Amino acid sequence: MEAAGPVSLWVKTEPFLVGALRAPPPAKLGRHYLRKMAAYARARAAEGCFPRLAWPRWRHIACGKLQLGRGLAWLYFELFDSLARRDPPRRLEWAEAEAACGSADELERERSKLSVDTLQFLLFLYIQQLNKVSLRTSLIGEEWPSPRTKSPNLTGKAASQNKNWNDQDHQAFVQSHLSDMLELLLEPDQLTASSHSAHSSLVSHEAVRALSFLIEGTVNKSRTVHPLHELALWQPFHGKNGYSKISKAFSFTKLESWIRSCLTTNPFGMTACLKSGKKLAWAQQVEGTTRRAKIACNTRVVPEVFPMVVMSQVYKQTLAKSSDTLVGAHVRIHRCSESFIYLLSPLRSVTIEKCRNSTFVLGPVQTSIHVHSCDNVKVIDVCHRLSLSSTTGCTFYILTPTQPLILSGNQAVSFAPFHTHYPMLEDHMAQVGLATLPNYWDSPMLVCKESSDTSVFRLLPPSEFYTFVIPFEMEGDTTETPGGLPHAYQKALSQREQKASEETVPDAGGKQILRMAGANRESSAAG
């Protein structure tokens, strides 16, 4: 490790960006019940609860103790597991095993083989409070934390809150809840009768390792990023964080004080990306109006941290890109309208916000796509998970191994099977660990109580279904839609093709695609 110098710690973006469900958590995922869960898990270590929590034991705790539905219990478990399991071959192995299950009982037996790190999972459940709705906030209209910390947008002006993307909110959350989270990780004999820490409480190395799920840092502002527990164990910092080689544990009060004093803004977060990130000149690959799209990415990129790309105000344009800048990136698309956007690279996550009358064709997304406050957009993609909130009239053509999540505020949602391809698609799917089976595009899950009305969505009728042509040339071997189409949709296409000549344009949507192809014959999706 580098020579002794000042330590900078920051809150990692990904657990909040991808891991915090964008909905208020169930009441029993609060601090009181999570402390009970922590004690219960430690007391039943021999039964598969600690140090790793097996799916059957979590199902018992979630459904029997916390009164969650089985579907929601699996959602939290799988969401955390997908964050921790980054290895694409392991993801593909699980997809193969899940697809081979012929019944619900077989699937349950396969799930019973899975387990997660208990302490990290407790922290994961705790940070679901990020999107908790405060009664005080709803009454007086004041956003938490106060004073309001709005992050800048690409113009340098304050943008509205998105707590999952805003690293200032992540830092404020950890600062506010650090003591509670550390107490959640304490061994039972380090807690008082009221389940609080004492001045003499000791924090185990395993607990600090678990906290590395949320915190990382560096020394002397170097480009080498270390998890929290590695920094905490370094000899020069023992005096400040209270580590004892005799007890092999940290002083609770000193450790908490050390972490608080070292916490700073995430140098790889959205704030840094927007304030000092590299502005991308993708206008060369934009067809349409001369209005300049605002696009930025991190200037500091290190192997341990996924890059960020923020795109805003693409208007009446066709933008296509496939490049190393996008590979493994968290992408935020904001306030785009009347446009076609193609991002044909393997991506880490995608957030689409406040967009309208646009089509988004994306490379395979390893974690999740979240669509919020959008009107009349089409999203075409292979992704691990899709979630949507406050959308109206949107259509999703997807291939996904998890149930699409319908959160609150959606109207007239349509789901359809993934129906396109580009030459590198199957290579990109392998890179992020996504297979063609299982595919739950047609089995959405209604998460919020107010969205329990199944009339908010429909499956697109085969009579309204048309394939989509990506009008760009690339190198690669994929020549057809991976996994094919469901029988009813393939049958509808075949019948339509028999009735129509090759020159016939099926409808206005088809005309638009053909016009795009003509307008972009000189364009390339390769960057």
C-alpha positions in Angstrom: 0.0 0.0 0.0 1.1 3.6 -0.5 3.2 5.5 2.0 1.3 6.9 5.0 -0.8 9.9 4.2 -4.3 11.3 4.5 -7.1 8.8 3.9 -10.1 9.6 1.8 -13.2 7.4 2.2 -16.4 7.7 0.2 -19.7 5.9 -0.2 -19.8 3.6 -3.1 -22.4 4.5 -5.8 -23.5 1.1 -6.9 -25.2 -0.3 -3.8 -27.5 2.8 -3.8 -27.8 3.2 -7.5 -28.6 -0.4 -8.3 -29.3 -2.0 -5.0 -31.8 0.4 -3.3 -35.3 -0.4 -4.7 -36.9 2.8 -6.0 -39.9 2.4 -3.7 -40.7 3.0 0.0 -39.5 -0.1 1.9 -41.9 -2.3 3.9 -42.4 -1.0 7.4 -40.7 -4.1 8.9 -37.5 -3.4 7.1 -36.8 -0.7 9.6 -34.0 -0.5 12.2 -35.9 -2.2 15.0 -36.8 -5.4 13.1 -33.4 -5.6 11.3 -31.7 -5.7 14.8 -34.0 -8.5 15.7 -33.1 -10.3 12.5 -29.4 -9.8 13.2 -29.7 -11.4 16.6 -31.9 -14.2 15.2 -29.4 -15.0 12.5 -26.4 -15.1 14.8 -28.2 -17.4 17.3 -29.0 -19.8 14.5 -25.6 -20.0 12.8 -25.7 -23.8 12.7 -29.0 -23.7 10.8 -27.7 -21.8 7.8 -28.2 -18.2 9.0 -24.6 -17.0 9.8 -22.1 -16.1 8.5 -24.0 -16.8 5.3 -27.7 -16.7 5.1 -29.3 -19.4 2.9 -32.4 -18.7 0.9 -34.7 -21.1 2.9 -33.7 -19.3 6.1 -34.2 -15.8 4.7 -37.6 -16.9 3.3 -38.6 -18.1 6.8 -37.4 -14.8 8.3 -38.9 -12.6 5.6 -42.3 -14.4 5.4 -42.7 -15.5 9.0 -41.0 -12.7 11.0 -41.1 -9.7 8.7 -44.4 -10.5 7.0 -43.2 -10.0 3.5 -44.7 -11.9 0.6 -42.6 -14.7 -0.9 -42.2 -12.8 -4.2 -40.8 -9.7 -2.4 -38.6 -11.8 -0.2 -37.0 -13.4 -3.3 -36.8 -10.0 -5.0 -34.6 -8.6 -2.2 -32.5 -11.8 -2.0 -31.9 -12.0 -5.7 -31.3 -8.3 -6.1 -28.5 -8.5 -3.5 -27.1 -11.7 -4.9 -26.9 -10.2 -8.4 -25.0 -7.3 -7.0 -22.5 -9.5 -5.3 -22.2 -12.0 -8.1 -20.3 -10.1 -10.8 -18.7 -13.1 -12.5 -20.5 -13.6 -15.9 -19.8 -17.4 -16.1 -21.5 -17.9 -12.7 -24.5 -15.9 -13.8 -24.8 -18.1 -16.9 -24.5 -21.2 -14.8 -27.4 -20.0 -12.6 -29.5 -19.1 -15.7 -29.0 -22.6 -17.1 -29.9 -24.3 -13.8 -33.0 -22.1 -13.4 -34.1 -22.6 -17.0 -33.8 -26.4 -16.6 -36.4 -26.4 -13.7 -39.6 -28.0 -14.8 -41.8 -27.1 -11.8 -42.0 -24.6 -9.0 -40.7 -27.3 -6.6 -37.6 -27.9 -8.7 -37.0 -24.1 -8.9 -37.3 -23.8 -5.1 -34.8 -26.7 -4.6 -32.4 -24.9 -6.9 -32.8 -21.6 -5.1 -32.2 -23.4 -1.8 -28.6 -23.9 -2.9 -28.0 -20.1 -2.8 -26.7 -18.1 0.1 -25.5 -14.5 0.8 -23.2 -12.8 3.2 -25.4 -12.2 6.3 -23.8 -9.0 7.5 -23.7 -7.4 4.0 -27.3 -8.5 3.4 -28.3 -6.7 6.6 -26.7 -3.5 5.3 -28.4 -4.0 2.0 -31.8 -4.2 3.6 -31.0 -1.2 5.8 -30.2 1.1 2.8 -33.6 0.4 1.4 -34.6 3.3 3.7 -33.0 5.6 1.1 -36.4 6.0 -0.5 -38.5 5.9 2.6 -41.3 8.5 2.5 -41.1 10.9 5.5 -44.4 12.1 6.9 -42.7 15.4 7.8 -41.5 15.8 4.2 -44.9 15.1 2.8 -46.5 17.6 5.1 -44.1 20.6 4.7 -42.6 19.8 1.3 -39.0 19.7 2.5 -36.7 17.2 0.9 -34.4 15.1 3.1 -31.6 15.7 3.9 -32.0 19.4 4.8 -30.9 21.8 3.7 -31.8 20.5 0.3 -28.8 19.1 -1.6 -29.7 19.2 -5.2 -27.0 17.8 -7.5 -26.0 19.8 -10.6 -27.0 18.8 -14.1 -24.9 19.1 -17.2 -25.6 22.9 -17.5 -24.3 23.4 -13.9 -27.7 24.2 -12.6 -29.4 22.3 -9.8 -31.4 19.3 -10.9 -34.3 17.6 -9.2 -33.6 14.9 -6.6 -32.9 11.3 -7.7 -31.6 9.8 -4.5 -30.4 6.6 -6.2 -28.0 8.6 -8.5 -27.1 11.5 -6.1 -23.8 10.7 -4.3 -24.4 13.6 -2.0 -27.6 11.9 -0.7 -25.6 8.6 -0.3 -23.0 10.4 1.8 -25.6 12.1 3.9 -27.4 8.8 4.4 -24.3 7.1 5.7 -23.3 10.0 7.9 -26.8 10.0 9.4 -27.1 6.3 9.9 -23.5 5.2 10.5 -23.9 4.5 14.2 -27.1 2.4 13.6 -25.4 0.4 10.8 -22.4 -0.3 13.0 -24.6 -1.4 15.8 -26.4 -3.7 13.4 -23.1 -5.5 12.7 -22.0 -5.9 16.4 -21.8 -9.2 18.1 -24.5 -9.7 20.8 -22.1 -9.5 23.7 -21.1 -6.0 22.5 -24.6 -4.6 22.8 -26.4 -3.3 25.9 -29.7 -4.7 27.0 -31.5 -2.1 24.8 -29.5 -3.3 21.8 -27.2 -0.2 21.6 -23.5 0.1 21.7 -21.5 0.9 24.8 -18.4 3.0 25.1 -16.4 -0.2 25.4 -18.0 -2.0 22.5 -15.7 -3.6 20.0 -16.3 -4.0 16.2 -15.0 -7.2 14.7 -12.9 -7.3 11.5 -15.8 -9.3 9.9 -18.1 -6.3 10.6 -15.7 -3.8 9.0 -15.3 -6.1 6.0 -19.1 -6.1 5.7 -19.1 -2.3 5.8 -16.8 -2.4 2.8 -20.0 -3.2 0.8 -20.8 0.5 1.2 -17.5 2.3 1.7 -14.1 2.3 -0.1 -11.3 4.8 -0.3 -7.7 5.6 -1.1 -4.5 7.0 0.5 -2.8 10.2 -0.6 -5.4 10.7 -3.4 -3.8 7.9 -5.4 -5.6 6.1 -8.2 -5.6 2.8 -6.3 -8.9 2.2 -4.6 -9.1 -0.1 -1.5 -12.1 -1.5 0.4 -12.6 0.0 3.8 -11.4 -3.0 5.8 -8.0 -3.0 4.0 -7.5 0.6 4.9 -8.7 0.2 8.4 -6.2 -2.6 9.0 -3.2 -0.6 7.8 -0.8 0.0 10.7 -0.5 3.8 10.5 -4.3 4.2 11.1 -4.7 2.0 14.1 -4.2 4.9 16.5 -7.2 6.7 15.0 -9.6 3.9 14.3 -8.9 2.0 17.6 -7.7 -1.3 16.1 -6.2 -3.7 18.7 -3.9 -6.5 17.6 -4.7 -8.3 20.9 -8.5 -8.3 20.5 -8.3 -8.2 16.7 -11.2 -5.7 16.8 -11.8 -2.0 16.6 -13.1 0.4 19.2 -16.6 1.3 18.2 -16.3 5.0 19.1 -12.9 5.5 17.5 -13.8 3.6 14.4 -17.0 5.6 13.9 -15.2 8.9 14.5 -12.4 7.9 12.0 -14.8 6.9 9.3 -16.8 10.2 9.8 -13.7 12.3 9.7 -12.4 10.7 6.5 -15.7 10.6 4.5 -15.7 12.8 1.4 -17.5 13.2 -1.9 -17.2 10.2 -4.2 -14.5 11.1 -6.8 -16.2 8.7 -9.3 -19.8 9.7 -8.5 -22.3 11.7 -10.5 -21.4 15.0 -8.9 -17.7 14.7 -10.0 -18.8 13.5 -13.4 -21.0 16.5 -14.0 -18.7 19.1 -12.4 -15.4 18.0 -13.9 -16.1 15.1 -16.2 -15.1 14.9 -19.8 -17.7 16.3 -22.2 -18.2 13.8 -25.1 -18.3 15.1 -28.7 -20.8 12.6 -29.9 -22.5 15.2 -32.0 -20.5 13.9 -35.0 -22.7 10.8 -34.8 -25.9 12.7 -34.4 -28.4 13.2 -37.3 -31.2 15.7 -37.1 -31.3 19.1 -35.5 -28.1 21.1 -34.8 -29.0 21.4 -31.1 -26.1 20.0 -29.2 -26.8 17.0 -26.9 -25.2 17.3 -23.5 -23.1 14.1 -22.7 -20.4 13.6 -20.1 -18.4 10.8 -18.6 -15.9 10.3 -15.8 -12.4 11.7 -16.3 -11.0 9.5 -13.6 -11.5 5.8 -14.4 -10.0 2.9 -12.4 -10.5 -0.8 -12.8 -12.3 -1.1 -9.4 -15.0 1.4 -10.2 -17.6 1.2 -13.0 -17.5 4.3 -15.2 -20.4 6.8 -15.6 -22.0 8.3 -18.6 -24.7 11.0 -18.3 -26.7 12.1 -21.3 -29.2 14.9 -21.4 -31.4 16.9 -23.8 -31.1 14.9 -26.9 -33.9 16.4 -29.0 -35.2 15.3 -32.5 -32.0 13.4 -33.1 -30.7 9.9 -33.9 -27.7 9.1 -31.8 -25.7 5.9 -32.1 -22.7 4.7 -30.2 -20.7 1.6 -29.5 -17.4 2.2 -27.8 -15.1 1.5 -24.8 -16.5 4.5 -23.0 -19.8 2.7 -22.6 -18.6 -0.8 -21.7 -19.6 -1.6 -18.2 -20.9 2.0 -17.6 -23.7 3.2 -15.4 -25.7 5.3 -17.9 -28.2 8.0 -17.1 -30.4 9.4 -19.9 -32.3 12.5 -18.9 -34.8 14.8 -20.6 -34.6 13.4 -24.2 -37.5 13.8 -26.6 -38.5 12.8 -30.1 -35.2 10.9 -30.6 -33.8 7.5 -31.4 -30.9 6.5 -29.2 -28.7 3.4 -29.8 -26.1 2.5 -27.2 -24.8 -0.8 -28.6 -22.3 -1.8 -25.9 -22.5 -4.1 -22.8 -23.7 -1.8 -20.0 -23.7 -2.0 -16.2 -27.0 -0.1 -15.5 -29.3 2.4 -17.3 -31.6 5.0 -15.9 -34.0 6.7 -18.3 -35.8 9.8 -16.8 -38.2 12.4 -18.0 -38.0 11.4 -21.6 -40.8 11.3 -24.1 -41.7 10.2 -27.6 -38.4 8.4 -28.0 -36.9 4.9 -28.7 -34.0 3.5 -26.8 -32.1 0.5 -28.2 -29.6 -0.7 -25.7 -26.8 -3.2 -25.4 -27.2 -5.9 -22.8 -27.5 -4.4 -19.3 -25.8 -6.5 -16.6 -27.8 -5.2 -13.6 -30.9 -3.1 -14.2 -32.8 -0.6 -16.3 -35.0 1.8 -14.5 -37.5 4.0 -16.4 -39.0 6.9 -14.5 -41.4 9.7 -15.4 -41.4 9.0 -19.1 -44.2 9.3 -21.7 -44.6 7.3 -24.8 -41.1 5.8 -25.0 -40.0 2.4 -26.3 -37.2 0.5 -24.7 -35.7 -2.4 -26.6 -33.1 -4.4 -24.6 -31.8 -7.6 -23.0 -31.3 -6.8 -19.3 -31.1 -8.6 -16.0 -33.9 -6.5 -14.5 -36.3 -3.8 -15.6 -38.2 -1.5 -13.2 -40.5 1.4 -14.0 -42.3 4.1 -12.1 -44.5 7.0 -13.1 -44.6 6.1 -16.8 -47.4 6.6 -19.2 -48.0 4.8 -22.6 -44.5 3.2 -22.6 -43.7 -0.1 -24.4 -40.9 -2.5 -23.4 -39.5 -5.1 -25.8 -37.3 -7.1 -23.4 -35.5 -10.3 -22.7 -35.0 -10.7 -19.0 -34.3 -13.5 -16.5 -36.3 -11.7 -13.7 -39.8 -10.4 -13.4 -40.2 -6.7 -14.6 -41.0 -4.6 -11.6 -44.0 -2.2 -11.8 -43.6 0.3 -9.1 -46.0 3.2 -8.4 -47.6 5.7 -10.8 -47.7 3.8 -14.1 -50.4 3.9 -16.7 -50.9 2.0 -20.0 -47.7 -0.1 -19.9 -47.1 -2.6 -22.7 -44.7 -5.5 -22.6 -43.5 -7.4 -25.7 -40.8 -9.9 -26.5 -37.3 -8.7 -27.5 -37.4 -8.5 -31.3 -34.2 -7.3 -32.8 -30.5 -8.0 -33.1 -27.1 -6.4 -34.0 -23.9 -8.3 -35.0 -22.2 -8.2 -31.6 -25.3 -8.8 -29.5 -24.6 -12.4 -28.4 -21.0 -11.6 -27.6 -22.1 -8.7 -25.5 -24.7 -10.9 -23.7 -21.9 -13.4 -22.8 -19.8 -10.5 -21.5 -22.4 -9.6 -18.9 -23.7 -13.1 -18.2 -27.1 -12.9 -19.8 -28.7 -15.9 -21.5 -31.8 -16.4 -23.6 -33.5 -18.5 -20.9 -35.3 -18.1 -18.5 -37.2 -15.1 -20.0 -39.9 -13.5 -17.8 -40.8 -10.6 -20.2 -44.5 -11.5 -19.9 -44.6 -11.9 -16.1 -44.4 -8.5 -14.4 -44.5 -8.1 -10.7 -46.6 -5.4 -9.1 -44.5 -4.1 -6.2 -46.3 -1.2 -4.7 -49.8 -1.5 -3.1 -51.1 1.4 -5.2 -50.0 -0.3 -8.4 -51.7 -3.6 -7.5 -54.3 -3.0 -10.2 -53.2 -5.3 -13.1 -55.0 -3.1 -15.6 -51.9 -0.8 -15.6 -50.2 -3.1 -18.0 -50.9 -5.4 -20.9 -49.0 -7.8 -23.1 -48.7 -6.3 -26.6 -51.2 -8.2 -28.9 -49.4 -10.1 -31.7 -51.5 -8.1 -34.2 -49.6 -5.0 -33.1 -46.2 -6.5 -33.1 -43.5 -5.8 -35.7 -39.8 -6.6 -35.7 -37.3 -3.7 -35.4 -34.3 -3.3 -37.6 -31.2 -1.7 -36.2 -29.9 0.3 -39.3 -26.2 0.2 -38.6 -23.3 -2.0 -39.8 -21.0 -3.6 -37.3 -18.6 -6.5 -37.1 -20.0 -9.7 -35.4 -21.8 -13.0 -35.8 -25.3 -12.5 -34.5 -27.8 -12.6 -37.5 -31.1 -13.2 -35.7 -33.0 -12.4 -32.5 -31.4 -14.5 -29.7 -33.8 -17.1 -28.5 -36.3 -16.4 -31.3 -39.8 -15.2 -30.8 -42.8 -16.7 -28.9 -44.9 -18.8 -31.2 -47.9 -16.4 -31.3 -45.7 -13.5 -32.3 -43.7 -15.5 -34.9 -47.0 -16.8 -36.4 -48.4 -13.3 -36.7 -45.3 -12.1 -38.5 -45.2 -15.0 -40.8 -48.9 -14.5 -41.8 -48.3 -10.8 -42.4 -45.3 -11.5 -44.6 -47.3 -13.9 -46.7 -49.9 -11.2 -47.3 -47.5 -8.4 -48.0 -45.0 -7.8 -50.8 -41.4 -6.8 -49.8 -42.0 -3.2 -50.8 -45.1 -2.8 -48.6 -44.6 -0.7 -45.4 -46.8 -2.2 -42.7 -47.6 1.1 -40.8 -46.4 4.5 -39.8 -43.9 2.9 -37.4 -42.4 0.8 -40.2 -42.1 4.0 -42.4 -40.2 5.7 -39.6 -37.7 2.8 -39.3 -37.1 2.7 -43.1 -36.6 6.5 -43.1 -34.1 6.2 -40.3 -32.2 3.5 -42.2 -32.0 5.7 -45.3 -30.9 8.7 -43.3 -28.2 6.8 -41.6 -26.6 4.7 -44.3 -23.4 6.8 -43.8 -23.5 6.3 -40.1 -21.8 3.6 -38.1 -22.5 2.4 -34.7 -18.9 1.7 -34.1 -17.0 4.4 -32.2 
